[in-house]
Amino acid sequence: SGRRLFWLVFVGAMSSRQLDEAEGDLLMPPIASAERLPPLPAEVDDQYITREAVFPQQEGVVPELAGFNLNCQVYRAFHRLAAIEAVFGADTVYDWDRQKLVVRRALQTVKAAIADAPGELQLHSTGEFGEWPPRSYDASMYSMYAMHSPTTMGGGQYPHPDGRRDSLALTLPFSKRAIQCEIQKANIYGSLLATRSYLVERYWNLFEIHEQQQQTKQPATGEPPPLSSFPSMSSSPPLIATDPRFVSMGQAQSPSETTAALDAIEQSMAVERENIVRDLALLLKSVNQVNMEPNGLSFCNKIRQVASTLLETKKSHRNVMPTLDSNRVNEYLLDFLEILSKLQRLGAAGRIRPDEAGSYGMAKSAEAIEEEELVQWASLKEHQERFLRSEEIMLV
């Protein structure tokens, strides 16, 4: 229980750091050394743990803590970067060559954190946008379980988004554990996207600060500090556009612009932004909204953070997207955020809303809120479908 409590607080603190909330560092200061972090909890269900011994997990059954540990691994992957920022400041460039490699390594570690996730906790693209009722294992375990529950009114029927009732003969015995996996999956991949987006944003923020520093001071004449203390960071990437997607951009540059060419890390960060756009669509396409609801406001905040940080700024380097149209992406994300804000207002805080300006508000029935939620989720999926098809984005 001690390990579980520690990692629960750890995830909360690191999540707060992503949202730039100072309370996170007060709750738990960043830890620089991985050796000082306790092991993750044993992936065994409570029923196999006694005072005398810990018995092995039943074969073929994913333990509840498997999803918890995966989420912890996502946030643990950038703890070193968080510790460095706590010492030097989040917006301080003290050694750009080292810092950009630390950010890249953190991003690589985050993406690798779920590489060995069990199949039940992996994200798969299934069905069509807005498909109702869900037809596959990954679509919505919760709704299938609820349909077969003895307490469900009108068992054997799905609530249709437009209010109709469709009978569907589904007899597969979906278990409570499968439902838990679906709920955990939504949270894990929401955390993963939020963390990737956070790291890409940190990189470009530091990149811009570094450029400003270079423009306001004379070129240094001394040799750069050695990187011997960073064994795997002994060299910087060449200033060459090596990714095939950047070839046309490199050819279009004039000689005076050659020095501004994207190096390998900058290329990877530009590509990563595109991949986050794709994976955001994949997440909301593959996970049913019913399985997102248990995580409530936390999940909405993560997705909102991703969409907000993906919005382009006027900075030239942030505008680099090798295959997507930046303007189209901006339009998509702005509409996405508008729909998402409507969904957030439908939560607990939105159950009493002003009927008009100056009024105290009136309570909305649960049925009315549920119907409006279904409409907004359908709008969100349709909006993503139009964008992906218009840009010919392939979800793999």
C-alpha positions in Angstrom: 0.0 0.0 0.0 3.0 2.3 0.6 4.2 2.0 -3.0 0.7 2.6 -4.3 0.3 5.7 -2.3 3.7 7.0 -3.3 3.0 6.5 -7.0 -0.4 8.0 -6.8 1.0 11.2 -5.3 3.9 11.1 -7.8 1.5 10.9 -10.8 -0.6 13.8 -9.3 2.5 16.0 -8.9 3.8 15.3 -12.4 0.4 15.9 -13.9 0.2 19.2 -12.1 3.6 20.1 -13.4 2.3 19.6 -17.0 -0.5 22.0 -16.3 2.0 24.6 -14.8 0.5 24.3 -11.4 2.9 25.2 -8.6 1.1 22.9 -6.2 2.6 19.9 -7.8 6.2 20.7 -6.8 5.0 21.5 -3.3 3.2 18.2 -3.1 6.3 16.3 -4.2 9.5 17.9 -5.4 11.0 16.3 -8.6 13.4 13.5 -8.0 16.5 13.5 -10.3 17.8 10.0 -9.7 15.8 7.0 -10.8 17.5 5.0 -8.1 15.7 7.1 -5.4 12.3 6.1 -6.7 10.7 3.1 -5.1 9.7 0.1 -7.3 6.3 0.1 -8.9 3.6 -1.9 -7.1 3.5 -5.6 -7.8 1.1 -6.4 -10.6 -1.0 -8.8 -8.5 -4.6 -8.4 -7.5 -5.4 -7.9 -3.9 -7.0 -11.3 -3.5 -3.6 -13.0 -4.1 -1.9 -10.9 -1.4 -1.8 -12.2 2.2 0.2 -11.3 5.3 2.5 -14.3 4.7 3.0 -14.3 1.0 2.2 -12.8 -2.4 0.8 -15.5 -4.7 1.1 -15.3 -8.5 -1.6 -13.7 -10.6 -4.0 -16.0 -12.3 -2.7 -16.8 -15.8 -4.5 -15.0 -18.6 -6.0 -12.3 -16.3 -4.6 -8.8 -16.5 -4.2 -7.5 -13.0 -5.8 -4.2 -12.1 -2.5 -2.6 -11.2 -1.1 -3.3 -14.8 -2.9 -0.2 -16.0 -1.9 1.8 -12.9 1.7 1.0 -13.4 1.6 1.9 -17.1 0.3 5.3 -16.3 3.0 5.7 -13.6 5.7 4.8 -16.2 4.5 7.5 -18.5 4.9 10.2 -15.9 8.1 8.6 -14.5 9.7 8.8 -17.9 10.4 12.6 -17.7 11.2 12.9 -14.0 14.8 13.8 -14.8 13.7 16.7 -17.0 11.4 17.9 -14.2 14.2 17.8 -11.7 16.5 19.8 -14.0 13.8 22.4 -14.5 13.2 22.6 -10.8 16.9 23.5 -10.2 17.5 25.9 -13.2 14.0 27.0 -14.0 11.6 25.8 -16.7 12.5 28.7 -19.1 16.2 28.8 -18.6 18.7 27.8 -21.3 22.0 27.0 -19.6 23.3 24.4 -22.1 21.2 24.1 -25.2 23.1 21.1 -26.7 22.5 19.1 -23.5 19.0 20.3 -22.8 17.6 19.4 -26.2 19.0 15.9 -25.9 17.5 15.5 -22.4 14.1 16.5 -23.8 14.4 14.1 -26.8 15.5 11.3 -24.5 12.5 12.0 -22.2 10.2 11.9 -25.2 11.6 8.6 -26.4 11.3 7.1 -23.0 7.7 8.2 -22.6 6.7 6.6 -26.0 8.5 3.4 -25.0 6.8 3.2 -21.6 3.7 1.4 -23.0 5.6 -0.6 -25.6 5.1 -3.8 -23.7 1.5 -3.2 -22.6 -0.8 -6.2 -22.6 -3.1 -6.5 -25.5 -6.1 -5.6 -23.3 -4.5 -2.2 -22.6 -3.3 -1.4 -26.1 -5.1 1.1 -28.4 -6.5 -0.2 -31.6 -8.4 1.6 -34.4 -11.7 -0.2 -34.8 -15.0 0.4 -36.6 -16.1 3.7 -38.1 -16.4 7.1 -36.6 -19.5 7.5 -34.6 -20.4 3.8 -35.0 -23.3 2.9 -32.8 -23.7 0.5 -31.2 -20.1 -0.5 -30.9 -19.4 -3.8 -32.6 -15.9 -4.7 -31.3 -14.1 -5.6 -28.2 -12.3 -2.2 -28.0 -15.4 -0.1 -28.6 -17.1 -0.1 -25.3 -16.9 -2.8 -22.7 -18.8 -0.7 -20.3 -21.9 -0.3 -22.4 -21.9 -4.0 -23.3 -21.6 -4.9 -19.6 -24.4 -2.5 -18.6 -26.6 -3.9 -21.3 -26.3 -7.4 -19.8 -26.5 -6.3 -16.2 -29.6 -7.6 -14.4 -30.2 -4.1 -13.1 -30.2 -2.5 -16.5 -33.6 -1.4 -17.7 -34.6 -2.8 -21.0 -31.7 -5.2 -21.2 -30.5 -6.2 -24.7 -30.9 -2.6 -26.0 -28.4 0.2 -26.6 -29.3 3.8 -26.0 -29.0 5.3 -29.5 -27.5 8.9 -29.8 -30.6 10.2 -31.4 -32.9 8.7 -28.8 -34.0 5.6 -30.6 -33.6 2.1 -29.2 -31.9 -0.6 -31.1 -32.1 -4.3 -30.1 -28.9 -6.2 -30.6 -28.3 -9.8 -29.8 -25.0 -9.8 -28.0 -24.3 -12.7 -25.8 -20.6 -12.5 -25.2 -19.8 -12.5 -21.4 -17.9 -9.3 -21.1 -16.4 -9.2 -17.6 -16.0 -6.4 -15.1 -12.2 -6.7 -15.6 -12.6 -6.0 -19.3 -14.6 -2.8 -18.4 -11.8 -1.8 -16.1 -9.2 -2.3 -18.8 -11.2 0.0 -21.2 -11.4 2.7 -18.6 -7.7 2.4 -17.8 -6.9 2.5 -21.5 -8.6 5.8 -21.9 -6.6 7.3 -19.0 -3.3 5.8 -20.0 -3.4 7.1 -23.6 -4.7 10.4 -22.5 -1.7 10.7 -20.1 0.6 9.6 -22.9 -0.7 12.2 -25.4 -0.6 15.0 -22.7 3.0 14.1 -21.8 4.2 13.9 -25.4 2.6 17.3 -26.1 4.1 18.8 -23.0 7.6 17.7 -24.0 7.3 18.9 -27.5 6.1 22.2 -26.2 9.0 22.4 -23.7 11.4 21.8 -26.6 10.1 24.6 -28.8 9.9 27.0 -25.8 13.5 26.4 -25.0 14.4 26.5 -28.7 12.9 30.0 -29.0 14.7 31.2 -25.9 18.0 29.9 -27.2 17.4 31.7 -30.5 16.7 34.9 -28.8 19.8 34.6 -26.7 21.9 34.0 -29.8 20.4 37.1 -31.4 21.1 39.4 -28.5 24.7 38.5 -27.8 28.0 38.1 -29.8 29.0 34.6 -30.8 31.0 32.9 -28.1 34.7 32.4 -28.9 35.4 29.6 -26.4 34.9 25.9 -26.9 31.6 24.4 -25.8 31.7 22.4 -22.6 32.4 18.7 -23.0 29.6 16.3 -22.9 31.6 13.6 -21.1 29.1 13.5 -18.2 26.4 12.5 -20.7 27.7 9.2 -22.1 25.0 8.9 -24.8 25.0 12.6 -25.6 28.5 12.9 -27.0 27.5 14.6 -30.2 24.9 16.9 -31.6 22.8 16.1 -34.7 24.0 17.6 -37.9 22.2 20.7 -39.3 21.0 18.7 -42.3 17.4 17.9 -43.4 17.7 14.1 -43.4 14.0 13.2 -43.1 12.6 12.6 -46.7 9.5 14.7 -45.7 11.8 17.7 -45.3 13.7 17.4 -48.6 11.5 19.7 -50.5 11.7 22.3 -47.7 15.5 22.1 -47.8 15.6 22.5 -51.6 13.4 25.5 -51.4 15.7 27.3 -49.0 18.0 30.1 -50.2 21.7 29.9 -49.3 21.1 32.5 -46.6 18.6 30.2 -45.0 20.8 27.1 -45.0 22.0 27.8 -41.5 18.4 27.8 -40.3 17.8 24.3 -41.6 16.2 21.9 -39.1 18.6 19.6 -37.5 17.7 16.0 -36.7 16.1 16.7 -33.3 14.1 19.6 -34.7 12.8 17.4 -37.5 11.8 14.7 -35.0 9.9 17.3 -32.9 8.1 18.7 -36.0 7.1 15.1 -37.0 6.1 14.4 -33.4 3.6 17.3 -33.5 2.0 15.7 -36.6 1.9 12.3 -34.9 0.2 13.7 -31.9 -2.5 15.2 -34.1 -3.0 11.7 -35.6 -2.9 9.9 -32.3 -5.4 12.3 -30.7 -7.8 11.3 -33.5 -7.0 7.7 -33.0 -7.7 7.9 -29.2 -11.1 9.4 -29.5 -11.9 7.1 -32.4 -11.0 3.9 -30.6 -12.2 4.6 -27.1 -15.9 5.0 -26.4 -17.0 8.1 -24.5 -18.6 5.9 -21.8 -15.2 4.6 -20.8 -13.8 8.2 -20.7 -16.4 9.4 -18.2 -15.0 7.7 -15.0 -11.9 9.8 -15.3 -14.1 12.9 -15.7 -12.5 16.3 -15.6 -9.0 14.8 -15.5 -9.3 13.2 -18.9 -10.9 16.4 -20.4 -8.1 18.5 -19.1 -5.5 16.2 -20.6 -7.1 16.2 -24.0 -7.7 20.0 -23.8 -4.1 20.5 -23.0 -3.0 18.5 -26.0 -5.3 20.4 -28.4 -4.3 23.8 -26.9 -0.6 23.2 -27.2 -0.9 21.9 -30.7 -2.3 25.2 -31.9 0.2 26.9 -34.1 1.8 30.2 -33.1 3.4 32.7 -35.4 6.8 31.3 -34.7 8.3 30.0 -37.9 9.8 26.8 -36.5 6.6 25.8 -34.8 4.8 26.2 -38.0 6.9 23.4 -39.6 4.7 20.4 -40.4 6.2 18.2 -43.1 3.0 16.7 -44.4 0.0 18.5 -42.9 -1.4 21.9 -43.8 -0.9 24.1 -40.7 -3.9 26.3 -41.4 -6.1 23.3 -41.7 -4.8 21.8 -38.5 -5.4 25.1 -36.7 -9.0 25.2 -38.0 -9.5 21.6 -36.9 -8.1 22.2 -33.4 -10.1 25.4 -32.8 -13.3 23.7 -33.6 -12.2 20.7 -31.6 -11.6 22.9 -28.5 -15.0 24.6 -28.9 -16.8 21.2 -28.9 -14.6 20.0 -26.0 -15.5 23.1 -23.9 -19.1 22.3 -24.4 -18.6 18.8 -23.1 -16.8 20.1 -20.1 -19.7 22.4 -19.3 -21.9 19.3 -19.2 -20.1 17.9 -16.2 -21.1 18.3 -12.6 -20.6 22.1 -12.8 -22.8 22.3 -15.8 -25.9 20.7 -14.3 -27.0 24.1 -13.1 -26.5 26.7 -15.7 -28.0 30.1 -16.2 -30.9 30.1 -18.5 -30.1 33.6 -19.7 -27.8 36.4 -18.7 -28.4 37.7 -15.2 -30.5 34.7 -14.1 -29.6 32.4 -11.3 -29.9 29.3 -13.4 -32.0 26.2 -13.4 -31.3 22.6 -12.9 -31.1 20.4 -16.0 -32.4 16.9 -15.9 -30.0 14.0 -16.2 -31.8 12.9 -19.4 -31.3 16.3 -21.0 -27.6 16.4 -20.1 -27.1 12.8 -21.3 -28.8 13.7 -24.6 -26.7 16.8 -25.1 -23.5 14.9 -24.3 -24.3 12.3 -26.9 -24.9 15.1 -29.5 -21.6 16.8 -28.6 -19.6 13.5 -28.8 -21.2 12.7 -32.1 -20.2 16.2 -33.3 -16.7 15.6 -32.1 -16.3 12.3 -33.9 -17.9 13.7 -37.1 -15.6 16.7 -37.0 -12.5 14.5 -36.7 -13.7 12.2 -39.5 -14.1 15.1 -41.9 -10.6 16.5 -41.0 -8.8 13.1 -41.3 -10.5 12.3 -44.6 -9.9 15.7 -46.1 -6.2 15.5 -45.1 -6.0 11.8 -46.1 -4.4 11.0 -42.8 -3.9 7.3 -42.2 -4.3 5.9 -38.7 -2.0 3.0 -38.1 
